[in-house]
């Protein structure tokens, strides 16, 4: 099994009120690069950031890494618009970072990015792949694309309280800036991504389309951000079987309405509960409280875990947390400081989650 992670950044995440209070812009830009390193090496290497909230909630990359230490899978990371360097090897598809969706164009070369990613997806030698993402601000761009497509789907959040009204206000402004009305891009999904989306969407959609063209089974590993990509593919005329695999944390979020949306988009839905409830480790408690929920392929890789191995995943998750400076009772700021964690880090420093708001 191959897991493909598309990692990128967008200036949308810097919009005031979209990210959780106190987030530092430099942390936002570094988070996807750190996510990649955690998934590849178990901890940040080049990146000066440890994506951990002050409450002790780590990026979903920690869960995905824990699964990787239990379930063997191949990993391919695609640079889908990284703004900061990473110590992990990546596939370079010449994807620039995304702009602010309130600008007339958020992804100027969305069609070209899609085609390059499609060629890459078609070249994969695998029978099946899981495609995940990490991009700050991803649920806001997801809402933008869904609205431009005329899809009535909702989006989740990495925060316990979803700032949905803020996202809707940003999307309304973004559509006005692009001279678009809701549903205006019903027949032009790449136009929707170009106007109010992000480069990770164009990349993942292209990879999925190319892989499906070549006969590879595709699972989109993620939550409502992957719903937006699935919607874009369906509006582009892609009729191949498509699956979405997510976590119970997203599935239980009433903002997401995942089951009805997947039915409408003709996508199989797999929901996995990692069994964090009842565990005393602070990181598991924060996930159960509604932080992070999903991202960095978390739901996709959890779907690969046999029932008898989930306890081992939880144990490995605690070990990964310890490497990130999170003990059972909370964050050790001193040990985490060497990787850039500190009082300025916040819930949206887990921006790979579904998603950074």
C-alpha positions in Angstrom: 0.0 0.0 0.0 1.3 3.5 -0.9 0.3 6.6 1.0 0.7 9.8 -0.9 0.8 13.1 1.1 0.3 16.4 -0.7 1.7 19.2 1.4 1.3 22.9 0.8 0.6 26.4 2.1 -1.8 29.2 1.4 -2.0 32.8 2.5 -5.7 32.2 3.3 -4.6 30.7 6.7 -3.3 34.1 7.7 -6.7 35.8 7.5 -7.5 37.4 10.9 -10.0 35.4 12.8 -9.6 32.3 10.6 -6.8 30.8 12.6 -7.0 30.3 16.3 -6.0 33.3 18.5 -2.3 33.8 19.0 -1.1 31.9 16.0 2.2 33.2 14.6 2.4 33.4 10.8 5.8 31.8 10.8 4.4 28.8 12.6 1.7 28.4 10.0 4.1 28.4 7.1 6.3 25.8 8.8 3.6 23.4 9.9 3.3 21.3 6.7 7.0 21.0 6.4 7.2 19.8 10.0 4.2 17.4 9.4 6.2 15.8 6.6 9.3 15.3 8.8 7.2 13.8 11.6 5.7 11.3 9.2 9.0 10.4 7.6 11.4 10.5 10.7 9.1 10.6 13.7 10.0 14.2 14.7 10.9 17.6 13.1 14.4 17.7 11.6 15.0 20.8 9.5 11.7 22.5 10.5 12.0 24.7 13.6 8.4 24.0 14.6 6.7 21.2 16.6 3.0 21.4 15.6 1.6 21.0 19.1 -1.1 23.1 20.8 -0.5 24.4 24.4 -3.3 22.0 25.5 -1.2 19.1 24.3 -2.9 18.3 21.0 -0.3 17.3 18.4 -0.7 17.5 14.7 -2.5 14.4 13.1 0.9 13.7 11.6 1.7 12.1 15.0 -1.1 9.7 14.6 -0.2 8.9 11.0 3.4 8.3 12.1 2.2 6.0 14.9 0.3 3.9 12.3 3.3 3.8 10.1 5.3 2.3 12.9 2.7 -0.5 13.2 1.5 -1.0 9.7 4.1 -1.0 6.9 3.2 1.3 4.0 5.2 3.1 1.4 5.2 6.9 1.6 5.5 9.4 -1.2 5.3 13.1 -0.3 4.4 15.6 -3.0 5.4 19.3 -2.7 2.0 20.9 -3.4 3.1 24.5 -2.6 5.3 24.4 0.4 6.5 27.8 1.6 9.3 26.5 3.8 12.0 23.8 3.2 11.6 20.3 4.6 14.2 17.7 5.5 12.1 15.0 3.9 12.4 13.9 0.2 9.5 15.2 -1.9 8.2 14.9 -5.4 8.5 18.3 -7.1 5.6 19.2 -9.4 6.5 22.9 -9.6 3.5 23.9 -7.5 3.6 27.4 -6.0 2.1 28.3 -2.6 -1.5 29.5 -2.6 -2.6 33.1 -2.4 -5.3 34.6 -0.2 -8.8 33.6 -1.4 -9.9 37.2 -1.1 -7.7 38.0 -4.0 -9.3 37.6 -7.5 -7.2 34.4 -8.1 -6.1 32.0 -5.3 -4.4 29.4 -7.5 -3.3 31.1 -10.8 -2.2 27.9 -12.5 -4.8 25.4 -11.1 -5.3 23.7 -14.4 -1.6 23.3 -15.1 -1.0 22.0 -11.6 -3.9 19.5 -12.0 -2.4 18.2 -15.3 1.1 17.7 -13.9 -0.4 15.9 -10.9 -2.6 13.9 -13.2 0.5 12.7 -15.1 2.2 11.8 -11.9 -0.9 9.9 -10.6 -1.1 8.0 -13.9 2.5 6.9 -13.5 2.0 5.2 -10.1 2.7 1.5 -10.2 0.4 0.6 -7.4 -2.9 -1.2 -7.3 -4.3 1.1 -4.6 -3.3 4.3 -3.0 -4.4 6.5 -0.1 -4.0 10.2 -0.7 -3.8 12.6 2.2 -3.1 16.3 2.7 -1.6 18.9 5.0 -2.4 22.6 4.3 -3.2 25.4 6.8 -6.6 27.0 6.2 -7.8 24.0 4.3 -11.4 23.8 5.5 -12.0 27.4 4.5 -10.7 26.8 1.0 -12.8 23.6 1.0 -15.9 25.6 1.8 -15.0 28.0 -0.9 -14.8 25.3 -3.6 -17.9 23.6 -2.4 -19.8 26.9 -2.5 -18.5 27.7 -6.0 -19.6 24.2 -7.1 -23.1 24.7 -5.7 -22.6 21.8 -3.2 -24.5 22.1 0.1 -21.8 20.3 2.1 -20.5 21.7 5.4 -16.9 21.6 6.6 -15.3 20.6 9.9 -12.6 22.4 11.9 -9.5 21.6 13.9 -11.1 23.5 16.8 -13.7 22.2 19.3 -16.0 25.2 18.3 -16.1 25.5 14.5 -15.8 29.2 13.5 -18.2 28.5 10.6 -19.6 32.0 10.4 -16.1 33.4 9.9 -15.4 30.9 7.1 -18.6 31.7 5.4 -17.9 35.4 5.6 -14.4 34.8 4.1 -15.9 32.7 1.3 -18.5 35.4 0.5 -15.8 38.0 0.2 -13.7 35.6 -1.9 -16.5 34.9 -4.4 -17.1 38.6 -4.7 -13.4 39.3 -5.4 -13.5 36.7 -8.1 -16.8 38.0 -9.5 -18.5 34.7 -8.9 -21.8 33.7 -7.5 -22.5 30.5 -5.5 -22.7 27.5 -8.0 -21.1 29.6 -10.7 -18.4 27.0 -11.2 -20.7 24.0 -11.3 -19.3 23.0 -14.7 -15.8 24.3 -14.0 -14.3 22.7 -10.9 -10.7 23.8 -11.7 -12.1 27.3 -12.1 -13.5 27.0 -8.6 -10.1 25.8 -7.2 -8.3 28.6 -9.1 -10.6 31.3 -7.7 -11.3 30.2 -4.1 -9.3 27.1 -3.4 -5.7 26.1 -2.7 -2.9 24.3 -4.6 -3.2 21.2 -2.5 -6.7 20.7 -3.9 -5.5 20.9 -7.5 -2.7 18.5 -6.7 -4.7 15.9 -4.9 -7.5 16.0 -7.5 -5.0 15.6 -10.3 -3.2 12.7 -8.6 -6.5 11.0 -7.9 -7.8 11.5 -11.5 -4.6 10.1 -13.0 -4.4 7.1 -10.7 -8.1 6.3 -11.4 -7.4 6.6 -15.2 -4.6 4.0 -14.9 -6.8 1.6 -12.9 -5.5 2.3 -9.4 -8.0 2.2 -6.6 -8.0 5.6 -4.8 -9.0 6.4 -1.2 -9.0 10.0 -0.2 -7.7 10.0 3.4 -9.2 12.9 5.2 -12.4 14.7 6.1 -14.3 17.6 4.7 -11.3 18.8 2.7 -11.3 15.5 0.8 -15.1 15.9 0.3 -14.4 19.1 -1.6 -11.8 17.3 -3.8 -14.3 14.5 -4.4 -16.9 17.0 -5.4 -14.4 18.7 -7.8 -13.7 15.3 -9.4 -17.4 14.5 -9.8 -18.1 17.9 -11.3 -15.1 17.2 -13.7 -16.9 14.1 -14.9 -14.9 11.5 -13.1 -17.2 8.6 -12.5 -14.8 6.0 -11.2 -15.4 4.4 -7.8 -14.0 6.7 -5.1 -13.6 6.2 -1.4 -13.2 8.6 1.5 -11.7 7.3 4.8 -11.9 9.6 7.8 -11.9 9.5 11.6 -14.8 9.2 14.0 -13.9 12.7 15.2 -14.9 14.2 11.9 -17.9 11.8 11.4 -19.3 12.9 14.7 -19.0 16.6 13.8 -22.5 17.8 12.9 -21.0 20.5 10.7 -19.6 17.9 8.4 -22.7 15.8 7.5 -20.3 13.3 5.9 -22.7 10.4 5.3 -25.3 12.4 3.4 -22.6 14.2 1.4 -20.7 11.0 0.4 -24.0 9.4 -0.6 -24.7 12.4 -2.9 -21.2 12.3 -4.4 -21.4 8.5 -4.8 -18.3 7.9 -2.6 -17.8 5.0 -0.3 -17.2 6.2 3.3 -15.0 4.5 5.9 -15.0 5.8 9.4 -12.4 4.6 11.9 -12.4 5.2 15.7 -8.8 5.0 17.0 -10.1 4.2 20.5 -8.7 7.2 22.2 -11.7 7.5 24.6 -10.9 6.2 28.0 -7.2 6.7 27.7 -5.6 9.2 30.1 -2.9 10.6 27.9 -3.6 14.3 27.3 -3.2 14.1 23.6 -5.9 11.5 23.2 -8.1 13.5 25.5 -7.7 16.6 23.3 -8.7 14.7 20.2 -11.8 13.4 22.0 -12.6 17.0 23.0 -12.7 18.0 19.4 -9.3 19.3 18.6 -7.5 18.5 15.3 -9.9 15.6 14.3 -8.2 14.7 11.0 -5.5 15.5 8.6 -2.1 14.3 7.2 -3.8 11.2 5.9 -4.9 10.2 9.5 -8.3 8.7 8.6 -6.9 7.0 5.6 -4.1 5.2 7.4 -6.2 4.3 10.4 -8.5 2.4 7.9 -5.5 0.2 7.2 -5.2 -1.0 10.8 -6.6 -4.3 11.8 -8.7 -4.4 14.9 -6.1 -6.3 16.8 -3.4 -3.7 16.1 -5.2 -0.6 17.2 -3.9 -0.9 20.8 -0.4 -1.0 19.4 -1.1 2.2 17.4 -2.2 3.9 20.6 0.9 2.9 22.3 3.1 4.1 19.4 1.1 7.4 19.4 2.1 7.9 23.0 5.7 7.3 22.1 5.6 9.7 19.2 4.1 12.3 21.5 6.9 11.8 23.9 9.4 12.5 21.1 7.5 15.7 20.4 7.7 16.9 24.0 4.2 15.8 25.1 4.0 13.7 28.2 0.9 12.0 29.5 0.0 15.1 31.5 0.8 17.8 29.0 3.4 19.7 27.0 6.9 20.1 28.2 7.6 23.5 26.7 11.3 23.4 27.5 11.9 20.1 25.7 9.6 21.2 22.8 11.2 24.7 22.5 14.1 23.4 20.5 11.6 22.6 17.7 9.9 26.0 17.8 7.0 25.1 20.1 6.1 27.8 22.7 3.4 30.0 24.0 2.8 31.4 20.5 1.8 28.0 19.2 -1.9 27.2 19.2 -4.5 24.9 18.0 -4.1 26.0 14.4 -0.4 25.0 14.6 -1.9 21.6 14.0 -2.8 23.0 10.6 -2.6 19.6 8.9 -5.8 18.9 10.8 -9.2 18.9 9.2 -8.3 21.5 9.0 -6.7 24.5 10.0 -9.8 26.6 10.1 
